[in-house]
Amino acid sequence: MSNCGCGTEQVEKLERKTLIFLLVINVVMFLVEFVMGWLAESTGLISDSLDMLADAAVYGLSLYAVGRGFKKQIKSARLSGLLQITLGTGVLLEVLRRLLLGSEPDSLRIIGLGVVALVANIYCLMLISGHRNSGVHMRASWIFSTNDVIANLGVILSGFLVWVVGNRFPDLIVGAIISAVIVRGGIKILQEAKQEKKAHARA
């Protein structure tokens, strides 16, 4: 349950409102980061933008699951986990593509967009924090929001290192790490959904 001490109907209303905010923020940030990441030739920014897209889908699925019962929430969490794993794999393929074909990442754009994305994701984390003890669909949102903040810090660090060392490898390395973080988050929520289902079956 949410920590607000409200009735079920009010909790669901608060969850919906929170998820709508999160969905809008992540869709906007995906579009901005993807375009700027492509222009900056940054795998870190592109990876982070795809992470934003995955999170937007997670929030959309969680929004669908609010008030629809345990089975729908479990199904939503599973789909969220599978989507995260799929997009994380796609990020890794993009890193490999740029490793083979070459890139010239723009460090200032990487740092600037990384900071903007970090502020957006910290705000998202604050919004979702009061619901992290709700159903598995909301815990999925909490896990992915936490991963986003870690990824943003990695992007900012990669931009700084690209500027210091003068080559693209820090950007590629951070892009690969972000892909691993995305996949790990997907696996974690699949495990939680499985445990939740078992616990519900025993109840």
Solvent accessible surface area in square Angstrom, and as a share of the most:
residue,aa,sasa,rsa
1,M,128,0.57
2,S,13,0.08
3,N,98,0.50
4,C,60,0.36
5,G,77,0.74
6,C,32,0.19
7,G,48,0.46
8,T,87,0.50
9,E,146,0.66
10,Q,100,0.45
11,V,6,0.03
12,E,41,0.19
13,K,143,0.60
14,L,61,0.30
15,E,8,0.04
16,R,96,0.35
17,K,123,0.52
18,T,14,0.08
19,L,0,0.00
20,I,88,0.45
21,F,95,0.40
22,L,0,0.00
23,L,48,0.24
24,V,84,0.49
25,I,34,0.17
26,N,0,0.00
27,V,61,0.35
28,V,78,0.45
29,M,16,0.07
30,F,35,0.15
31,L,99,0.49
32,V,63,0.36
33,E,0,0.00
34,F,71,0.30
35,V,83,0.47
36,M,53,0.23
37,G,0,0.00
38,W,128,0.45
39,L,104,0.52
40,A,1,0.01
41,E,66,0.29
42,S,0,0.00
43,T,0,0.00
44,G,0,0.00
45,L,0,0.00
46,I,4,0.02
47,S,0,0.00
48,D,1,0.01
49,S,0,0.00
50,L,31,0.15
51,D,2,0.01
52,M,1,0.00
53,L,66,0.33
54,A,0,0.00
55,D,0,0.00
56,A,5,0.04
57,A,36,0.28
58,V,0,0.00
59,Y,1,0.00
60,G,25,0.24
61,L,45,0.22
62,S,1,0.00
63,L,44,0.22
64,Y,101,0.38
65,A,0,0.00
66,V,3,0.02
67,G,42,0.40
68,R,127,0.46
69,G,38,0.36
70,F,52,0.22
71,K,172,0.73
72,K,77,0.33
73,Q,32,0.14
74,I,8,0.04
75,K,121,0.51
76,S,3,0.02
77,A,0,0.00
78,R,93,0.34
79,L,79,0.39
80,S,1,0.00
81,G,0,0.00
82,L,96,0.48
83,L,57,0.28
84,Q,1,0.00
85,I,46,0.23
86,T,88,0.51
87,L,32,0.16
88,G,0,0.00
89,T,65,0.38
90,G,29,0.28
91,V,1,0.00
92,L,77,0.38
93,L,110,0.55
94,E,27,0.12
95,V,8,0.05
96,L,80,0.40
97,R,95,0.35
98,R,14,0.05
99,L,75,0.37
100,L,148,0.74
101,L,132,0.66
102,G,32,0.31
103,S,13,0.09
104,E,143,0.64
105,P,18,0.11
106,D,56,0.29
107,S,14,0.09
108,L,133,0.66
109,R,92,0.33
110,I,0,0.00
111,I,46,0.24
112,G,34,0.32
113,L,22,0.11
114,G,0,0.00
115,V,66,0.38
116,V,78,0.45
117,A,0,0.00
118,L,28,0.14
119,V,97,0.56
120,A,16,0.13
121,N,2,0.01
122,I,74,0.38
123,Y,102,0.39
124,C,0,0.00
125,L,39,0.19
126,M,131,0.58
127,L,45,0.23
128,I,0,0.00
129,S,32,0.21
130,G,29,0.28
131,H,14,0.06
132,R,89,0.33
133,N,87,0.45
134,S,6,0.04
135,G,21,0.20
136,V,2,0.01
137,H,3,0.01
138,M,0,0.00
139,R,60,0.22
140,A,0,0.00
141,S,0,0.00
142,W,68,0.24
143,I,16,0.08
144,F,0,0.00
145,S,0,0.00
146,T,48,0.28
147,N,11,0.06
148,D,2,0.01
149,V,24,0.14
150,I,93,0.47
151,A,3,0.02
152,N,0,0.00
153,L,98,0.49
154,G,19,0.18
155,V,0,0.00
156,I,36,0.18
157,L,98,0.49
158,S,0,0.00
159,G,0,0.00
160,F,101,0.42
161,L,62,0.31
162,V,10,0.06
163,W,163,0.57
164,V,85,0.49
165,V,77,0.44
166,G,65,0.63
167,N,68,0.35
168,R,53,0.19
169,F,98,0.41
170,P,15,0.10
171,D,0,0.00
172,L,7,0.04
173,I,102,0.52
174,V,13,0.08
175,G,0,0.00
176,A,34,0.26
177,I,96,0.49
178,I,3,0.01
179,S,5,0.03
180,A,61,0.47
181,V,26,0.15
182,I,1,0.01
183,V,38,0.22
184,R,150,0.55
185,G,0,0.00
186,G,0,0.00
187,I,78,0.40
188,K,81,0.34
189,I,0,0.00
190,L,47,0.24
191,Q,98,0.44
192,E,40,0.18
193,A,0,0.00
194,K,120,0.51
195,Q,118,0.52
196,E,50,0.22
197,K,100,0.42
198,K,106,0.45
199,A,49,0.38
200,H,103,0.46
201,A,83,0.64
202,R,186,0.68
203,A,118,0.91
